[in-house]
Amino acid sequence: MKERQAIQRIVIVGGGTAGWMAAAAFAKVLGPRYAVHLVESEEIGTIGVGEATVPHLRRFNDLLGIDEVEFVRHVQGTFKLGIQFRDWGRIGDSYIHGFGKLGHDIGPLAFHQFWIKAQLKGIARPLNDYSINTAAAVLGKFMPSSSDAPANSPLADIHYAYHFDAGLYARYLRGYAEQRGVRRTEGKIAHVHLHPERGDVTAVQLENGTRIEGDLFVDCSGFRGLLIEQALHTGYEDYTRWLFCDRAVAMGCARVGPPTPYTRVSARAAGWQWRIPLQNRTGNGYVYSSRHISDDEAVAKLRVSLDGAPLGEPRLLRFTPGRRRKFWNRNVVALGLASGFLEPLESTSIFLIQSGIARLLAVMPWNDFSPVVQDEYNAQLAFEIERIRDFLILHYHAIQRDDTPLWRECARMEIPQHLTHRIRLFMDSGLIFYECNEMFAELSWVQVMIGQNLMPRGYHPLVDQISDAELTQLVGGVAQVIDSCVEVMPPHQTFIDRRCPALPG
């Protein structure tokens, strides 16, 4: 049997968030045995907008050994307890999809099962009142988990993420990676060399003639997919039959008032608008369907909706929602925009980069690039992105608005069969079954469905094992505990000022 050889040279094509996240993770986990070389051109640049994340990023930073205070100060960061959705469902509606727990489970039943019965009987408060994340968010409060709180206290288990400047994060990770031996070369790639027989990538050649060879190539070249698509012609699965938005315009503005500990997502006539508060400014953007509004109209709509003075000129992005048919093809792995794109409605962009890196490290290939390993990697990421896709489709399909052509089309579109089944099951008895490797767990689906007025007709029969008096005491007690915990939390701005104010400049 032929002895398998470990790969030795990893070439990352493209910088930005995806490229430098990969470089930093490889440098930390793989160590000096692997030569990591990143090629990027400052002339090409990156998208680099204000970015909202999900709690998984804390795990990535912990892997790298990054101190949270140092990180937040370097990236102009603020903290995020969830996402506020405005005018989704019906105009005037507002709910928060929060991280963390909802109430407390009793036996085998999730708390929301008891809440459904209490709501049907008219004795429940809004669902957001039963989570410390969502209750604190609307009041502008924030703190991390407290080691002094009792183990069963909501204060002992607070889940959160970050808002930050993606360009500053990439710069921070670049310093981290280069200190650990990652080599960077500045320049534009003029040619990709393929093996004449195997068809895999052997080297990239810069405009100045420099040739950079590698064993494994990681494509972080953005939407163009320089290696995965232009060189290897991998193909693309288009999701526009479900996700109609194909444009975005991004623009920063001056900060007005203290930063909210949540991302705001507001439904608009032809799409939706994001608001991401940083320490030094506010990131804004309008994601829209080009069939329903022109680029100029979208820019104008975004400008008039800013809550502070505009900073810089608007940046227009064009995209096709979907994914590569393979994330790993031959000896090329695509990360970030090179692997596909789902609109940032639920802040999943950086998570998908992180997931791709983690899964690649888990199946680090030998130099024979076994198709069995590649198939498993591709299957896992395909499952993950398709479940995220379905979660995004839920927001559009569950909307009750019919005031514009976009929302009318969303209401009547045919949705994936798996999503149809999940909605029907929840509407019948409040049931959600989490599948292994899904990013969004049961609580996320519950909050969005109820937040957008998909109220179940019934609940789990075991709920009736407690009396109405006990049910009233249960939901009332949980709400009181949440109220008392939120009361002692400091304002978000106060916490930042005390612990992690941004570095000057």
LUMPA-943428 format. One record per residue (C-alpha): residue in three letters; x, z, y. Coordinates in nm, 4 decimals. Layout:
N
- Ala;X;Z;Y;
...
//
This chain:
505
- Met;0.0000;0.0000;0.0000;
- Lys;0.1317;-0.0975;0.3408;
- Glu;0.2229;0.2023;0.5530;
- Arg;0.0156;0.2316;0.8675;
- Gln;0.1963;0.2675;1.1974;
- Ala;0.0786;0.4632;1.4974;
- Ile;0.0292;0.2716;1.8191;
- Gln;0.2841;0.3556;2.0865;
- Arg;0.1909;0.1664;2.4029;
- Ile;-0.1409;0.2046;2.5864;
- Val;-0.2043;-0.0219;2.8851;
- Ile;-0.4895;0.0654;3.1208;
- Val;-0.6059;-0.2262;3.3342;
- Gly;-0.7625;-0.1000;3.6556;
- Gly;-0.7585;0.2352;3.8313;
- Gly;-1.0521;0.4001;4.0041;
- Thr;-1.2409;0.6824;3.8397;
- Ala;-1.2470;0.5237;3.4930;
- Gly;-0.8812;0.4258;3.4839;
- Trp;-0.7419;0.7527;3.6088;
- Met;-0.9768;0.9641;3.3970;
- Ala;-0.8460;0.7781;3.0934;
- Ala;-0.4832;0.8086;3.2057;
- Ala;-0.5154;1.1818;3.2710;
- Ala;-0.6861;1.2479;2.9368;
- Phe;-0.4317;1.0418;2.7406;
- Ala;-0.1412;1.2153;2.9141;
- Lys;-0.2832;1.5587;2.8372;
- Val;-0.4014;1.5040;2.4796;
- Leu;-0.1587;1.2451;2.3401;
- Gly;0.1576;1.3766;2.4996;
- Pro;0.4909;1.1935;2.5428;
- Arg;0.4758;1.0173;2.2055;
- Tyr;0.2485;0.7556;2.3604;
- Ala;0.3618;0.5462;2.6560;
- Val;0.0690;0.5144;2.8979;
- His;0.0950;0.2405;3.1619;
- Leu;-0.1742;0.1800;3.4259;
- Val;-0.1916;-0.1453;3.6226;
- Glu;-0.4000;-0.1668;3.9385;
- Ser;-0.4134;-0.3500;4.2691;
- Glu;-0.4971;-0.1760;4.5926;
- Glu;-0.6118;-0.5140;4.7265;
- Ile;-0.8955;-0.5255;4.4737;
- Gly;-1.0041;-0.1684;4.5438;
- Thr;-1.2791;0.0303;4.3736;
- Ile;-1.6423;0.1111;4.4461;
- Gly;-1.5607;0.4748;4.5357;
- Val;-1.8851;0.6212;4.6705;
- Gly;-2.0064;0.9779;4.6872;
- Glu;-2.0692;1.0630;4.3249;
- Ala;-2.3129;1.2968;4.1531;
- Thr;-2.2324;1.4238;3.8051;
- Val;-2.3793;1.6141;3.5119;
- Pro;-2.2442;1.9433;3.3694;
- His;-2.0376;1.7646;3.1032;
- Leu;-1.7678;1.6922;3.3627;
- Arg;-1.6758;2.0606;3.3658;
- Arg;-1.5774;2.0217;3.0006;
- Phe;-1.3515;1.7277;3.0886;
- Asn;-1.1815;1.9194;3.3694;
- Asp;-1.1389;2.2197;3.1386;
- Leu;-0.9707;1.9932;2.8824;
- Leu;-0.7206;1.8918;3.1472;
- Gly;-0.6716;2.2539;3.2544;
- Ile;-0.7874;2.1794;3.6094;
- Asp;-0.8710;2.4817;3.8237;
- Glu;-1.2257;2.4488;3.9571;
- Val;-1.1511;2.5860;4.3033;
- Glu;-0.8564;2.3505;4.3498;
- Phe;-1.0628;2.0576;4.2229;
- Val;-1.3613;2.1199;4.4521;
- Arg;-1.1380;2.1635;4.7571;
- His;-0.9527;1.8367;4.6908;
- Val;-1.2624;1.6209;4.6349;
- Gln;-1.4827;1.7521;4.9200;
- Gly;-1.7087;1.8830;4.6466;
- Thr;-2.0366;2.0688;4.6461;
- Phe;-2.2364;2.2071;4.3545;
- Lys;-2.5353;2.0562;4.1796;
- Leu;-2.8104;2.2419;3.9936;
- Gly;-3.0190;1.9327;3.9238;
- Ile;-3.1885;1.6269;4.0743;
- Gln;-3.4902;1.6384;4.3030;
- Phe;-3.7312;1.3463;4.2534;
- Arg;-3.9531;1.2664;4.5506;
- Asp;-4.2549;1.0351;4.5358;
- Trp;-4.2089;0.9668;4.1650;
- Gly;-4.5346;1.0028;3.9814;
- Arg;-4.7557;0.9797;4.2908;
- Ile;-4.6661;0.9582;4.6596;
- Gly;-4.6142;1.3146;4.7819;
- Asp;-4.5082;1.4495;4.4423;
- Ser;-4.1795;1.6361;4.4113;
- Tyr;-4.0090;1.7944;4.1137;
- Ile;-3.6590;1.8871;4.0056;
- His;-3.4923;1.7873;3.6822;
- Gly;-3.2701;2.0920;3.6493;
- Phe;-2.9802;2.1726;3.4219;
- Gly;-2.9796;2.4791;3.2002;
- Lys;-3.2616;2.6703;3.0400;
- Leu;-3.6352;2.6859;3.0965;
- Gly;-3.7839;3.0314;3.0457;
- His;-3.6848;3.1703;2.7079;
- Asp;-3.7781;3.0477;2.3638;
- Ile;-3.9844;3.2676;2.1342;
- Gly;-3.9147;3.2328;1.7654;
- Pro;-3.9076;2.8644;1.6691;
- Leu;-4.1025;2.7551;1.9779;
- Ala;-3.9627;2.6330;2.3079;
- Phe;-4.0931;2.8068;2.6199;
- His;-4.2629;2.4924;2.7470;
- Gln;-4.5102;2.5135;2.4573;
- Phe;-4.6405;2.8435;2.5922;
- Trp;-4.6364;2.7052;2.9462;
- Ile;-4.8563;2.4114;2.8399;
- Lys;-5.1281;2.6458;2.7140;
- Ala;-5.0973;2.8644;3.0238;
- Gln;-5.1247;2.5549;3.2434;
- Leu;-5.4331;2.4323;3.0581;
- Lys;-5.5896;2.7761;3.1113;
- Gly;-5.4965;2.7804;3.4803;
- Ile;-5.2648;3.0828;3.4678;
- Ala;-4.9252;2.9145;3.5021;
- Arg;-4.7096;2.8504;3.8052;
- Pro;-4.5370;2.5097;3.8461;
- Leu;-4.2858;2.4404;3.5706;
- Asn;-3.9902;2.4490;3.8142;
- Asp;-4.0593;2.8199;3.8793;
- Tyr;-3.9420;2.9080;3.5275;
- Ser;-3.5831;2.7840;3.5544;
- Ile;-3.3170;2.9571;3.7622;
- Asn;-3.1663;2.6167;3.8423;
- Thr;-3.4797;2.4587;3.9811;
- Ala;-3.6024;2.7747;4.1545;
- Ala;-3.2652;2.8321;4.3234;
- Ala;-3.2203;2.4662;4.4172;
- Val;-3.5304;2.4441;4.6373;
- Leu;-3.4152;2.7567;4.8251;
- Gly;-3.0626;2.6260;4.8744;
- Lys;-2.9047;2.9013;4.6620;
- Phe;-2.6059;2.8722;4.4292;
- Met;-2.3655;3.0765;4.2217;
- Pro;-2.1894;3.0188;3.8881;
- Ser;-2.2614;3.2342;3.5845;
- Ser;-2.1952;3.6008;3.6473;
- Ser;-1.9826;3.7936;3.3982;
- Asp;-2.1347;4.1160;3.5347;
- Ala;-2.4919;4.0185;3.4493;
- Pro;-2.6495;4.1280;3.1192;
- Ala;-2.6122;3.8683;2.8437;
- Asn;-2.9874;3.7946;2.8426;
- Ser;-3.0073;3.7523;3.2204;
- Pro;-3.0513;3.4021;3.3677;
- Leu;-2.7610;3.4901;3.5987;
- Ala;-2.5294;3.5011;3.2971;
- Asp;-2.5892;3.1368;3.2026;
- Ile;-2.6135;2.9009;3.5001;
- His;-2.5461;2.5353;3.4261;
- Tyr;-2.4217;2.3162;3.7091;
- Ala;-2.2374;1.9996;3.7995;
- Tyr;-2.0740;1.8602;4.1131;
- His;-2.1094;1.6178;4.4000;
- Phe;-1.7792;1.4732;4.5171;
- Asp;-1.5937;1.1785;4.6653;
- Ala;-1.5121;0.9530;4.3681;
- Gly;-1.2137;0.8024;4.5473;
- Leu;-1.0625;1.1463;4.6055;
- Tyr;-1.1218;1.2376;4.2409;
- Ala;-0.9369;0.9257;4.1257;
- Arg;-0.6502;1.0089;4.3621;
- Tyr;-0.6380;1.3660;4.2315;
- Leu;-0.6278;1.2475;3.8698;
- Arg;-0.3601;0.9934;3.9539;
- Gly;-0.1313;1.2719;4.0719;
- Tyr;-0.2142;1.4711;3.7592;
- Ala;-0.1415;1.1766;3.5283;
- Glu;0.1791;1.0637;3.6965;
- Gln;0.3189;1.4161;3.6823;
- Arg;0.2703;1.3967;3.3058;
- Gly;0.4489;1.0687;3.2544;
- Val;0.1892;0.7987;3.3138;
- Arg;0.3521;0.4932;3.4671;
- Arg;0.1691;0.2981;3.7369;
- Thr;0.2357;-0.0620;3.8391;
- Glu;0.0872;-0.2147;4.1507;
- Gly;-0.0187;-0.5778;4.1264;
- Lys;-0.2856;-0.8319;4.0428;
- Ile;-0.3132;-0.9685;3.6917;
- Ala;-0.2778;-1.3466;3.6831;
- His;-0.2915;-1.4085;3.3081;
- Val;-0.3940;-1.2326;2.9867;
- His;-0.1871;-1.3289;2.6814;
- Leu;-0.3628;-1.3456;2.3436;
- His;-0.2052;-1.3528;1.9986;
- Pro;-0.2297;-1.7138;1.8732;
- Glu;-0.3581;-1.6101;1.5296;
- Arg;-0.5277;-1.2714;1.5607;
- Gly;-0.6785;-1.3352;1.9029;
- Asp;-0.6084;-0.9856;2.0331;
- Val;-0.4401;-0.9072;2.3661;
- Thr;-0.0615;-0.8889;2.3544;
- Ala;0.0225;-0.8586;2.7231;
- Val;-0.0986;-0.8949;3.0797;
- Gln;0.1066;-1.0872;3.3320;
- Leu;0.1072;-1.0099;3.7050;
- Glu;0.1153;-1.2612;3.9883;
- Asn;0.4846;-1.1845;4.0427;
- Gly;0.5593;-1.2779;3.6813;
- Thr;0.5950;-0.9241;3.5444;
- Arg;0.4748;-0.9081;3.1839;
- Ile;0.3344;-0.5791;3.0521;
- Glu;0.2958;-0.5566;2.6764;
- Gly;0.0899;-0.3038;2.4843;
- Asp;-0.0683;-0.2107;2.1536;
- Leu;-0.4012;-0.0768;2.2839;
- Phe;-0.5523;-0.2073;2.6075;
- Val;-0.8164;-0.0121;2.8000;
- Asp;-1.0232;-0.2297;3.0323;
- Cys;-1.1217;-0.0439;3.3492;
- Ser;-1.1393;-0.3570;3.5633;
- Gly;-1.4966;-0.3050;3.6787;
- Phe;-1.7911;-0.5418;3.6533;
- Arg;-1.5698;-0.8482;3.5914;
- Gly;-1.4413;-0.7120;3.2576;
- Leu;-1.1081;-0.8881;3.2857;
- Leu;-1.0083;-0.8212;2.9231;
- Ile;-1.3288;-0.7370;2.7367;
- Glu;-1.5244;-1.0332;2.8747;
- Gln;-1.3064;-1.2862;3.0547;
- Ala;-1.0363;-1.2836;2.7856;
- Leu;-1.2267;-1.1859;2.4685;
- His;-1.5765;-1.3187;2.5549;
- Thr;-1.7466;-1.0162;2.4004;
- Gly;-2.0957;-1.0852;2.5333;
- Tyr;-2.3475;-0.8732;2.7206;
- Glu;-2.6860;-0.7201;2.6402;
- Asp;-2.9123;-0.7527;2.9431;
- Tyr;-3.1624;-0.4710;3.0152;
- Thr;-3.3364;-0.6311;3.3141;
- Arg;-3.6612;-0.6722;3.1206;
- Trp;-3.6988;-0.2927;3.1535;
- Leu;-3.4769;-0.1991;3.4471;
- Phe;-3.5674;-0.4336;3.7316;
- Cys;-3.3211;-0.3070;3.9939;
- Asp;-3.0133;-0.5303;4.0265;
- Arg;-2.8738;-0.4444;4.3708;
- Ala;-2.7547;-0.1379;4.5587;
- Val;-2.6406;-0.0772;4.9129;
- Ala;-2.4299;0.2338;4.9804;
- Met;-2.3595;0.3994;5.3142;
- Gly;-2.2322;0.7377;5.4236;
- Cys;-2.3621;0.9395;5.7144;
- Ala;-2.2661;1.2511;5.9046;
- Arg;-2.3720;1.5766;5.7443;
- Val;-2.6740;1.7449;5.8984;
- Gly;-2.7290;2.1066;5.8015;
- Pro;-2.6008;2.2868;5.4925;
- Pro;-2.5559;2.0809;5.1736;
- Thr;-2.8352;2.1038;4.9209;
- Pro;-2.7334;2.2183;4.5704;
- Tyr;-2.9044;1.9144;4.4228;
- Thr;-2.9061;1.5360;4.4405;
- Arg;-3.2144;1.3844;4.5996;
- Val;-3.3728;1.0696;4.4554;
- Ser;-3.6662;0.9257;4.6529;
- Ala;-3.8822;0.6426;4.5228;
- Arg;-3.9118;0.3566;4.7738;
- Ala;-4.1222;0.0406;4.7859;
- Ala;-3.8687;-0.1742;4.5995;
- Gly;-3.6551;0.0851;4.4188;
- Trp;-3.5157;0.4253;4.5020;
- Gln;-3.2780;0.5989;4.7417;
- Trp;-3.0084;0.8530;4.6618;
- Arg;-2.8785;1.1334;4.8807;
- Ile;-2.5590;1.3126;4.7716;
- Pro;-2.4334;1.5979;4.9925;
- Leu;-2.0564;1.6490;5.0198;
- Gln;-1.8710;1.9025;5.2310;
- Asn;-1.7657;1.6501;5.4951;
- Arg;-2.0480;1.3932;5.4851;
- Thr;-2.3554;1.2753;5.2970;
- Gly;-2.3531;0.9823;5.0550;
- Asn;-2.6587;0.7574;5.0594;
- Gly;-2.7694;0.4464;4.8816;
- Tyr;-3.0694;0.2259;4.8089;
- Val;-3.0974;0.0850;4.4549;
- Tyr;-3.3467;-0.2001;4.4541;
- Ser;-3.4856;-0.5114;4.2916;
- Ser;-3.3766;-0.8307;4.4653;
- Arg;-3.7070;-0.9897;4.3571;
- His;-3.8953;-0.7413;4.5719;
- Ile;-3.6792;-0.6981;4.8826;
- Ser;-3.3971;-0.8918;5.0475;
- Asp;-3.0476;-0.7523;5.0983;
- Asp;-3.0940;-0.7440;5.4764;
- Glu;-3.4245;-0.5594;5.4442;
- Ala;-3.2693;-0.3078;5.2041;
- Val;-2.9832;-0.2380;5.4448;
- Ala;-3.2301;-0.1921;5.7309;
- Lys;-3.4477;0.0442;5.5248;
- Leu;-3.1451;0.2528;5.4308;
- Arg;-3.0193;0.2736;5.7891;
- Val;-3.3445;0.4072;5.9319;
- Ser;-3.3782;0.6675;5.6558;
- Leu;-3.0372;0.8326;5.7077;
- Asp;-3.0558;1.1918;5.8259;
- Gly;-2.7253;1.1698;6.0155;
- Ala;-2.5191;0.9232;6.2169;
- Pro;-2.3985;0.6284;6.0028;
- Leu;-2.0349;0.6346;5.8894;
- Gly;-1.8796;0.2958;5.8294;
- Glu;-2.0495;-0.0235;5.7241;
- Pro;-2.2923;-0.0603;5.4320;
- Arg;-2.1469;-0.1829;5.1024;
- Leu;-2.3532;-0.4148;4.8878;
- Leu;-2.3258;-0.4044;4.5089;
- Arg;-2.4717;-0.6581;4.2672;
- Phe;-2.5109;-0.5718;3.9011;
- Thr;-2.6898;-0.6600;3.5819;
- Pro;-2.8140;-0.3506;3.3979;
- Gly;-2.6974;-0.3555;3.0388;
- Arg;-2.3900;-0.3182;2.8205;
- Arg;-2.1219;-0.5156;2.6387;
- Arg;-2.2182;-0.6160;2.2869;
- Lys;-1.9044;-0.4314;2.1811;
- Phe;-1.7327;-0.1565;2.3771;
- Trp;-1.4296;-0.1961;2.1525;
- Asn;-1.3340;-0.5529;2.0611;
- Arg;-1.0090;-0.6259;1.8754;
- Asn;-0.7506;-0.4090;2.0542;
- Val;-0.9428;-0.3705;2.3803;
- Val;-1.1668;-0.0751;2.4703;
- Ala;-1.3829;-0.1057;2.7828;
- Leu;-1.4611;0.1964;2.9997;
- Gly;-1.6697;0.2404;3.3118;
- Leu;-1.8236;-0.0660;3.4749;
- Ala;-1.6286;-0.2932;3.2411;
- Ser;-1.8339;-0.1548;2.9508;
- Gly;-2.1719;-0.1991;3.1178;
- Phe;-2.3876;-0.0486;3.3882;
- Leu;-2.6941;0.1715;3.4112;
- Glu;-2.8192;0.2576;3.7573;
- Pro;-2.7216;0.6135;3.8631;
- Leu;-3.0774;0.7489;3.8623;
- Glu;-2.9696;1.0409;3.6416;
- Ser;-2.5991;1.0517;3.7418;
- Thr;-2.4725;0.9197;3.4092;
- Ser;-2.1912;0.6865;3.5214;
- Ile;-1.9012;0.9314;3.4990;
- Phe;-2.0483;1.0889;3.1851;
- Leu;-2.0312;0.7530;3.0050;
- Ile;-1.6657;0.7164;3.1046;
- Gln;-1.5966;1.0668;2.9754;
- Ser;-1.7864;1.0001;2.6523;
- Gly;-1.5972;0.6766;2.5890;
- Ile;-1.2641;0.8525;2.6368;
- Ala;-1.3592;1.1462;2.4139;
- Arg;-1.4842;0.9227;2.1343;
- Leu;-1.1732;0.7045;2.1547;
- Leu;-0.9478;1.0080;2.1245;
- Ala;-1.1529;1.1245;1.8265;
- Val;-1.0885;0.7972;1.6397;
- Met;-0.7466;0.7089;1.7810;
- Pro;-0.6524;0.3905;1.5948;
- Trp;-0.3532;0.2951;1.3864;
- Asn;-0.1883;-0.0329;1.4733;
- Asp;-0.4050;-0.2194;1.2225;
- Phe;-0.7165;-0.1493;1.4337;
- Ser;-0.9464;-0.0888;1.1397;
- Pro;-1.2865;-0.2583;1.1877;
- Val;-1.4517;0.0392;1.0149;
- Val;-1.3359;0.2693;1.2946;
- Gln;-1.4270;0.0191;1.5631;
- Asp;-1.7754;-0.0274;1.4212;
- Glu;-1.8350;0.3482;1.4230;
- Tyr;-1.7139;0.3784;1.7825;
- Asn;-1.9362;0.0909;1.8941;
- Ala;-2.2386;0.2277;1.7074;
- Gln;-2.2049;0.5731;1.8620;
- Leu;-2.1724;0.4440;2.2160;
- Ala;-2.4538;0.1930;2.1683;
- Phe;-2.6851;0.4703;2.0491;
- Glu;-2.5865;0.6882;2.3426;
- Ile;-2.6358;0.4275;2.6125;
- Glu;-2.9648;0.3084;2.4628;
- Arg;-3.1082;0.6610;2.4686;
- Ile;-2.9963;0.6994;2.8307;
- Arg;-3.1540;0.3602;2.9031;
- Asp;-3.4827;0.4802;2.7551;
- Phe;-3.4691;0.7976;2.9641;
- Leu;-3.4299;0.5880;3.2791;
- Ile;-3.7125;0.3579;3.1744;
- Leu;-3.9348;0.6655;3.1347;
- His;-3.9029;0.7414;3.5076;
- Tyr;-4.0214;0.3918;3.6001;
- His;-4.2931;0.3567;3.3399;
- Ala;-4.4418;0.7030;3.3966;
- Ile;-4.4876;0.6488;3.7686;
- Gln;-4.8522;0.6480;3.8798;
- Arg;-4.7876;0.4562;4.2003;
- Asp;-4.9505;0.1161;4.2434;
- Asp;-4.8799;0.0639;4.6126;
- Thr;-4.6159;-0.2082;4.5692;
- Pro;-4.5542;-0.4979;4.3275;
- Leu;-4.2486;-0.3253;4.1750;
- Trp;-4.4376;-0.0155;4.0692;
- Arg;-4.7305;-0.2155;3.9366;
- Glu;-4.4906;-0.4174;3.7207;
- Cys;-4.3245;-0.0987;3.5935;
- Ala;-4.6580;0.0505;3.4914;
- Arg;-4.7587;-0.2456;3.2782;
- Met;-4.4230;-0.3472;3.1288;
- Glu;-4.3690;-0.3254;2.7536;
- Ile;-4.1211;-0.0477;2.6788;
- Pro;-3.8891;0.0072;2.3782;
- Gln;-4.0655;0.1240;2.0640;
- His;-3.8629;0.4446;2.0391;
- Leu;-3.9673;0.5443;2.3913;
- Thr;-4.3307;0.4616;2.3200;
- His;-4.3250;0.6917;2.0186;
- Arg;-4.1562;0.9712;2.2141;
- Ile;-4.4171;0.9586;2.4910;
- Arg;-4.7072;0.9512;2.2442;
- Leu;-4.5686;1.2473;2.0527;
- Phe;-4.5240;1.4510;2.3688;
- Met;-4.8683;1.3644;2.5024;
- Asp;-5.0239;1.4716;2.1734;
- Ser;-4.8740;1.8203;2.1423;
- Gly;-4.5768;1.8650;2.3734;
- Leu;-4.3251;1.7819;2.1019;
- Ile;-3.9798;1.6381;2.1704;
- Phe;-3.7257;1.5969;1.8933;
- Tyr;-3.3629;1.5761;2.0005;
- Glu;-3.1505;1.3314;1.8047;
- Cys;-2.7834;1.3993;1.7413;
- Asn;-2.5505;1.2582;2.0084;
- Glu;-2.8245;1.2094;2.2676;
- Met;-2.7053;1.3006;2.6143;
- Phe;-3.0406;1.4262;2.7400;
- Ala;-3.1811;1.7102;2.5353;
- Glu;-3.5406;1.8245;2.4892;
- Leu;-3.5640;2.0093;2.8207;
- Ser;-3.4696;1.7028;3.0257;
- Trp;-3.7450;1.4925;2.8719;
- Val;-3.9965;1.7748;2.9191;
- Gln;-3.9140;1.8194;3.2877;
- Val;-3.9379;1.4495;3.3702;
- Met;-4.2581;1.3895;3.1753;
- Ile;-4.4369;1.6889;3.3252;
- Gly;-4.2821;1.6251;3.6658;
- Gln;-4.4371;1.2775;3.6585;
- Asn;-4.7759;1.4067;3.5453;
- Leu;-4.7597;1.3276;3.1740;
- Met;-4.9423;1.6440;3.0723;
- Pro;-4.9865;1.6988;2.6949;
- Arg;-5.3379;1.7227;2.5566;
- Gly;-5.2383;2.0118;2.3368;
- Tyr;-4.9580;2.2396;2.2223;
- His;-4.8022;2.3750;1.9034;
- Pro;-5.0600;2.5765;1.7028;
- Leu;-4.8228;2.8735;1.6663;
- Val;-4.8707;2.9424;2.0379;
- Asp;-5.2177;3.0775;1.9501;
- Gln;-5.0558;3.3605;1.7551;
- Ile;-5.0271;3.5515;2.0820;
- Ser;-5.3355;3.6602;2.2766;
- Asp;-5.4305;3.5306;2.6198;
- Ala;-5.3299;3.8667;2.7665;
- Glu;-4.9873;3.8407;2.6030;
- Leu;-4.9538;3.4832;2.7264;
- Thr;-5.0317;3.5899;3.0820;
- Gln;-4.7759;3.8681;3.0559;
- Leu;-4.5169;3.6285;2.9120;
- Val;-4.5337;3.3574;3.1787;
- Gly;-4.5736;3.6122;3.4570;
- Gly;-4.2756;3.8134;3.3373;
- Val;-4.0484;3.5112;3.3105;
- Ala;-4.1382;3.3991;3.6640;
- Gln;-4.0721;3.7479;3.8015;
- Val;-3.7289;3.7617;3.6378;
- Ile;-3.6396;3.4212;3.7797;
- Asp;-3.7589;3.5256;4.1269;
- Ser;-3.5494;3.8432;4.1230;
- Cys;-3.2388;3.6573;4.0065;
- Val;-3.2683;3.3864;4.2705;
- Glu;-3.3116;3.6524;4.5380;
- Val;-2.9593;3.7893;4.4813;
- Met;-2.7917;3.4473;4.4769;
- Pro;-2.6029;3.3497;4.7944;
- Pro;-2.6812;3.0356;4.9952;
- His;-2.4948;2.7302;4.8665;
- Gln;-2.2977;2.6899;5.1904;
- Thr;-2.2004;3.0572;5.1923;
- Phe;-2.0640;3.0333;4.8391;
- Ile;-1.8571;2.7261;4.9293;
- Asp;-1.7226;2.8851;5.2485;
- Arg;-1.6135;3.1947;5.0592;
- Arg;-1.4602;3.0309;4.7564;
- Cys;-1.3717;2.6637;4.7883;
- Pro;-1.3851;2.5072;5.1368;
- Ala;-1.2506;2.1532;5.1432;
- Leu;-0.8876;2.0898;5.2339;
- Pro;-0.8432;1.9712;5.5955;
- Gly;-0.8065;1.6017;5.6617;
//
